[in-house]
C-alpha cells in the first residue's frame, strides 16, 4: 500500500511541477522539499498538488482522505515539507481510517 501511495505522490508532484513556468528538470527523491524555504511549490501549487493526490487516492485506491486538515497544520513538522513526510502522513492516516472502521 505504501508503494502505491508513493507512486501517486510522485506522479502528482511531477504533473504539477510540469505546469510551472520555466521549471528546470526535476529529479524525484524522498527528501525533495515540496513546500517551505527550499520547496519547489508555492502555496497555490501546493493546494493543487493536495487536490490532485486526494483525487488519485480516491480513483486508484478507493481511499477517501482529506489531507489539508487541522491535524496536518498542527504538526510540528509539516507533512507537506517533503515527499517522504507526505507519503508517511498519508499512509498513517489510511491506517488510522482502517483501524477506526471507516
C-alpha positions as CSV (number, residue, x, y, z in Angstrom):
1,X,0.0,0.0,0.0
2,X,2.8,2.4,0.9
3,X,4.4,1.9,-2.5
4,X,1.1,2.7,-4.2
5,X,0.8,5.9,-2.2
6,X,4.4,6.8,-3.0
7,X,3.7,6.3,-6.8
8,X,0.6,8.5,-6.6
9,X,2.5,11.3,-4.7
10,X,5.5,11.0,-7.2
11,X,3.3,11.2,-10.3
12,X,1.3,14.0,-8.8
13,X,4.4,16.0,-7.9
14,X,5.7,15.6,-11.5
15,X,2.4,16.5,-13.0
16,X,2.0,19.8,-11.0
17,X,5.7,20.7,-11.3
18,X,5.5,20.4,-15.1
19,X,2.8,23.1,-15.1
20,X,5.1,25.6,-13.5
21,X,6.6,28.3,-15.8
22,X,10.3,27.8,-16.6
23,X,10.7,24.9,-14.3
24,X,14.1,23.3,-14.6
25,X,14.2,19.5,-14.9
26,X,13.3,17.7,-11.7
27,X,14.8,14.7,-10.1
28,X,12.4,13.0,-7.6
29,X,13.8,11.8,-4.3
30,X,12.2,11.1,-0.9
31,X,13.8,14.1,0.6
32,X,12.7,16.5,-2.2
33,X,11.4,19.6,-0.4
34,X,7.9,20.4,-1.6
35,X,7.0,23.4,0.4
36,X,9.0,25.8,2.6
37,X,12.2,27.8,2.2
38,X,13.7,25.4,-0.3
39,X,10.4,24.0,-1.6
40,X,9.6,23.6,-5.2
41,X,6.0,24.7,-4.8
42,X,4.4,27.9,-3.7
43,X,1.1,27.8,-1.7
44,X,-1.1,27.7,-4.8
45,X,0.8,24.9,-6.4
46,X,0.8,23.0,-3.0
47,X,-3.0,23.3,-2.9
48,X,-3.2,22.0,-6.4
49,X,-0.9,19.1,-5.5
50,X,-3.1,18.2,-2.5
51,X,-6.2,18.1,-4.6
52,X,-4.5,16.0,-7.2
53,X,-3.3,13.5,-4.7
54,X,-6.7,13.3,-3.0
55,X,-8.4,12.6,-6.3
56,X,-5.9,9.9,-7.3
57,X,-6.2,8.2,-3.9
58,X,-9.9,8.1,-4.5
59,X,-9.9,6.9,-8.1
60,X,-6.9,4.5,-7.9
61,X,-7.1,3.1,-4.3
62,X,-10.7,3.9,-3.3
63,X,-9.3,6.0,-0.4
64,X,-11.4,9.0,0.6
65,X,-9.0,11.2,2.6
66,X,-8.9,14.9,3.3
67,X,-5.2,15.8,3.5
68,X,-5.4,19.5,4.4
69,X,-6.9,19.4,7.8
70,X,-6.3,20.7,11.3
71,X,-4.2,17.6,12.1
72,X,-1.8,18.3,9.2
73,X,-1.4,22.0,10.1
74,X,-0.9,21.4,13.8
75,X,2.1,19.1,13.5
76,X,5.5,20.4,14.5
77,X,6.9,19.3,11.1
78,X,4.6,19.9,8.1
79,X,3.6,16.7,6.3
80,X,3.9,18.8,3.1
81,X,7.5,19.7,3.5
82,X,8.9,16.7,1.6
83,X,7.8,13.7,-0.4
84,X,8.8,11.2,2.4
85,X,6.9,13.2,5.0
86,X,3.8,13.4,2.8
87,X,3.9,9.7,2.0
88,X,4.3,8.8,5.6
89,X,1.4,11.2,6.6
90,X,-0.9,9.7,4.0
91,X,0.0,6.1,5.0
92,X,-0.5,6.8,8.7
93,X,-3.9,8.4,8.0
94,X,-5.0,5.4,5.8
95,X,-4.0,3.0,8.6
96,X,-5.9,5.2,11.2
97,X,-9.0,5.1,9.0
98,X,-8.8,1.3,8.7
99,X,-8.3,0.9,12.5
100,X,-11.3,3.2,13.2
101,X,-13.5,1.1,10.9
102,X,-14.3,3.8,8.4
